[in-house]
Amino acid sequence: MKSDFESMKKLPRKSSKDYLELMHLALEMNDKEWFEELAKERERIEKIEEKIKLELGWKEDE
């Protein structure tokens, strides 16, 4: 697991918060297709984030 994490550290950040910012930009640009693509990807990433939090025993108040 640690080696997997080490290889991931160099990858660009890809979180649901990043996608939310891009979704706002798509709205400003009135680009419905891009917005919909970003919304789908954000939903997919949020599911992954939740799964990871459960696996790590994440506590919301930490």
N, C-alpha and C positions, 0 to 999 in steps of 0.2 A: 504494500500500500504506500509506504513512504517513497519508493522509487517512482510510483505513478504520480504522486503529488509533486515531486521534484521536477518531473518533466512538464507538468502543467503550469508551474510557476512562470515559465517564460512565454506562455501563450497570452494573447491579448485578453483583457477582461471582457467578460460577456455575461452580464447579469440582467435581471429583469428591470433594474433601475436604469441601466443604459438604454434598454429598449423603450422605456417610458419616455425618456428624453427625446429619442429619435421619433417616437410617435407624435409628440408635440410639434416637432419640426415638420413632419409630413402633413399635419393639419394646417400649419401655417402656409405650407407650399400648395395646399389643396390637392395633394396627391393621394387619392383614395386607395389605389392599388398598393402603393408602398405602405400606407398605413395598415391595410389589412394583412400584408405579409409580416409587418413588424408585430402586430397584435397576436398573430398565430405563434410567432417565434417567442414572444414574451410569455405567452401561456405555457409553451413547452418548457421554457427555462424555469418558470416558477414551479412547475411540477418537479423538476430535477432538484431545485433548491430545497423544496419541502422534503423530498426523499433524503437528501444529504443531511439536512438538519435532524431528521428522525434518527438516521444511522449514527450521527455523532452525539445524540442526546442533547441537542441544542435547547437552551432555556431562553425564552424571550426577554427576560429581565437581565441577562448577562451582557 
